């Protein structure tokens, strides 16, 4: 560009007339995107003038500027930073798309600006762990939903744990979190007992694809995180536990015996015995039964390689309160038949973490 022409435009920046400033802004922008690519010095000068002028323009003009420069690979960084710190409507395009913004620029934005800015950054093609950490710390659940739906967003282990904890109480986050390919498998399986049936099936499908090495690594990570307050034991727990131990010692603790426990009202004995057969902790077993999670019961029974008829008996007796348990038996049977043994056993390994942790601490 002709240096004298550029200087003329710079001089116009001092012009008090709003119309003249708008004219200058458009001229400078058109010059920048002209056939002659500005050199670094010119780009820096463009950026300084445009950034100064943009602060004096109405919102619609600043929005236009943000859209136009958002995908320009040589956009002046000073201008991009200025626009990124503007109001949400102006900042959003530059925050979503501009490659000239550096990590430090994005951190400056997400540390101080509102949820609209955080969501725009969350939609970038790539979001670094450092930026994601701040978004997770400051973001609303709606913002976190945008972030975790973005496969280009890199999240640290700690960030994934924080979102998993928040998703336990917010169904709106659960779908996106379960669908997130980068979610560590142990955290994925933590979601099993709080998500709807459709999402539980997705968790089982993901478990079916886990390699042995990744499964072992995920279990190790889960053990280091797991510290769960499970609540008190039933009043008859000690008596029931002693009885179940006697049956086990005499070889009388069979799957059929569990049916007798259920039909005679021995709920605690049933829970303890099922825990023993599946090598699962009592609290997890109680949660499955108390909340009538038949698909989870199917995982337990399949992993223990119990006959389908026994699983159906457990399911029907446990759900008698619904009044239509018998009508559901056919669907339960089909679900059980379609459940892969290896997948059930992989899933149960995650559920056994509490039992393994308790044993390790006792030792």
N, C-alpha and C positions, 0 to 999 in steps of 0.2 A: 504494500500500500504506500502511496505517496506520503512521506513524513509531514509535509506541510498540510495536507488534507487532514491527517490524523490530529495535528495540532489545532487546526480550525475546529474540529469536533470537540476536542478537549476544552477549548476556550468556551464553547457553547454550554458546557456543563455549568458554568457560572451564571447562565441566563436564568433570571427569576421567573420567566413566563412558563406556565405549565405546558402550554401547547408546544412551545419551542423545545422543552425538555423531552416531551413525548416524540417529537420529530427527531431529535438527536438520538434518542434511544433506538428508534427504528433504523436510523441510518447506520449507527454503529453496529447493530445486530446484523443488518444486511451486508455490511462490509465484512464482518467476521465470517459469514457463511458464503462469501463470494468465491470466485474461482481461484483467487490467490490465497494460499494458506498462510496465515500469519506466522512469523517466526516467534521463538520463545519470548523475546523482549516485547514484541508487539502484543502477544497474548497477555502478558502480565499487565501491560498498559491498558489494553481493552478491559481486562478484568477489573482493574481499579476504577476506571471511569464508569463502567456498567454497574458495578456494585454501588458506587456512590449515587448514580442516577436512579437505580431501582428503588432505593429507600425513599425517594421523593415521589414515586409513582403510585397511582391508585392500584387497588388489588387486582383488577382484571388485567392490567398491563404486566404486573409482576407474575401473575399466573401464566400469561403467554410467554414471558421470558423463561420461566421455569420449564415449561413444556418444550420450548425450542432448544434449550441448552441441555436438557436432561439426558439425551442420548448422543451428545457431541463428544467424541473421544478426546478432543483438544480444548474442551471448555475451560475457561480460566477458573482455577481452583478458588480464588478469592470470591468470585461471583457465585460459584456453587455453594460455598460455605455460607455466604450471605443469604442466599435463597433458602438453604436448608434450615436456617434459624428463623425464618419468617413464619407467619401463621400457617396453620395446617394446610389450607387450600392452596397456598403458594408452594409450600415446601414439599408436598407429597410427590409430585413428579420427579423432582431432582433427587429426593431421598430414595425412591424406588429404583431409579435407573442409572443415575450418574456414576460412571466409573472413575471420575477424577476425585471423588470424595475418598479420602483415606480413612483407615480405621480410627485414627485419632479424631477426625472430623465427626464420624458417626458416634463415637463415644461422647463427644461434647454435646451432641444432640440428645442422645437417649438418657443422659444423666440429668438433664434439666427440663426437657420439653414434655408435652402431654402425651396422652395415649394415641392420638391421631398420628403424631410423629413416630411414636414407637411402632405402630402398626405398619406405617409406610416403610420403615427400615426393615421390619420383619419380612416384607415381601421382596426384598432384594434377591437377585439371582444367587448371591453368596453372602452369608452373614457369618462372621467369625465367632469363635467361642467367647471371646472377651466381650463383644457387643451383645451376644445372646445372653450372657450372664447378667448384664445390667438390665436387659429387657425382662428377663425372668424375675429379677428382684423387684422391679418397679411396675411391671405390666399387670393390667387387669386380666381376668380370665379370658375376655374376648381377645385381647392382644396376644395372650399365650396361644390361643387357638390358631391365630394367623401364623405365628412363629412355627409351631410344630407341624403345621400342614405344609410348610416349605421344606422340601427335601434338601435345598441348598443351604439351609440354616444349620450350622454346626453347633451342637450343644455339648457341654461338658457333662460328665457323669453327675456332678452335683446339681446341674440345672435339670437334667432328666429326673432326678430324685425329687426335686422341689415340685416339678409339674405333676409327677405321679401322685405325690401327697395331695396336691390341690385337686386333682381329678377325682380322688376318692369321694369327694363331696359335691362334685359338679359334673353331672351327666353331659353337659355341653362340651366338656373337654375330652370325654372318654372315647368317642368315636375317632377323633383325630389322633389321639395318643396311641390307641391300639393299631391304627393304620400306619403309624410312623415306623418306617423300616429300620431306622437307626436306634429305636428304643431298645435298651439292653433287655435280653430275654427274662432276667429275673424280675425286672420292674414290670414287664409285660404280664408276667404271671401273677404279680401282686394284684393286678386289675381284675383277675378272673372272678373273684367273689363279689365285685361291686358293679360289674357291667351287665347289660342285658344279654339274653341268650344268643342273639345274633353275633355279638362281639365275642362271646365265649368261644363260639365255633371258630372265629378267626384266630383266636389265641391258640386253639388246638392245632389249627392248620399251620401256624407258624412253628409250633413246637415240633411238628412232624418233619420239618425241614432242617432242624438243628443238627449240625455235625457234632460228633462226640467231643471234639476239642472245644467248640464254642459252648456246648452244654456245660462242660466242666468249668470253664472260665466264668460263665454266668452264675453257676452255683456258688463259686468262690466269692464272687462279688456280692451275691445275695446274703451269704453268711456274715460278711463284714458289716452289712447294713442292718440286719435284722435284730431289732430289739422291740418285741411286741408285748404290750400289756393285754393279757388275755382274759382278765377277770377272774373271779373266784370260782372254785370248783363246787359242784353240787354237794349238798349236805350228806348224801349217802355215798359219796364217791369212794371213801376208804373201804366201807363195807362191800360195796359192789366190786371194787378193784380186787379185794382179797378173794371174793368168790370166783371171779374170772380167772385169777391166777391159779386157784385150785383146779378149775376145769382144764386149764391149759396144761398143768402139770400131769393130770391124769389122762390126757389125750382126748378129753371130752369137748374141747372147745372147737366145734365144727360150725360151718356156715349155717347148717340147719338149726343149731342151738340159738343162733341170733334171731331166727324167726320166732322161736319160743319166747325169747326175751321180749320181743315186740308185742306179741299177742297177750302176754301176761302182764304187761305194763312195766316191764323192767327196762325202762328207757336208758338209765345210766349204765346198766350192764350191757345193753346193746351198743351204746357208744364206745365203751371201753373195749368190748370184744371186737368191734369193727376196726377200731384203731389198731388193735393187736394184729388182726389179720392183714391189714393194709400197711403196717409199719408206719402209721401216721400219728401225729400228736392228737391228744384228746380234744383240744380247743378247736382245731381245724375241723375235725369230724363233727363236733357239736354244731359249729357254724353251718356246715353243709346240711345237717338234718334239721336244725331249728329254722332255717330259712327255706327248707324244702327245695333245695337246688338239685333236682333230679339228674341234670346233666353232670353235675359234679359227683353225685353218688355213682353215676355210671362209670366215671373215670376211676373212682376208688375200686369198685367191684371188678371192672375189667382188668385193672392193674393186678388185682389179687387173683385173677383168672377164675372168678366165680361163674357158675352156670347162669345163663340168661334167666332161667326160671327163678333162681334165688334173687337175682337183682329185681325182677318184676315183683316178687313177693314183698321185698323190702319197700319198694316204691309204692305199691298199692296200700300197704298197711300204714306207711308214714303219711300218705295223702288221703286217707279215708275221710278226714275232716272236710275235704273239698267236695265230697259227694259224687264226684265223677271220675274217681281214680281208675275204676275198672274200664271206663270208656277210653281212658288214655293209655291203657296197658299196651295196645297194639303199637301206638306211636313210640312208647318207651322201648318196646322190644326191638323195633326197627332201628331206633337210635343206638341201642346197645350193640346190635349186630354190625352196624356200620362204623362203630368206634374202633380204630386200629389199636391193637395191643401195645405196640411200640410207642405210639403217640401218648396213650394213657400212662404208660410207665415213665416217659419223659416228663409229662406234666406233673405226675405225683412226686417226682424228685424235687421239684420246686416247692411243693407243699410240705415236704418233709424237712425243710430247712430248720424250722423251729425245733423239731424233735432232735435233729442232729446237733444244733447249737446248744440245746439244753444238756445233752449228753456230754458234749465237749466241756462245757463249763463245770458240770458235776465232777468230771475227771480231774 
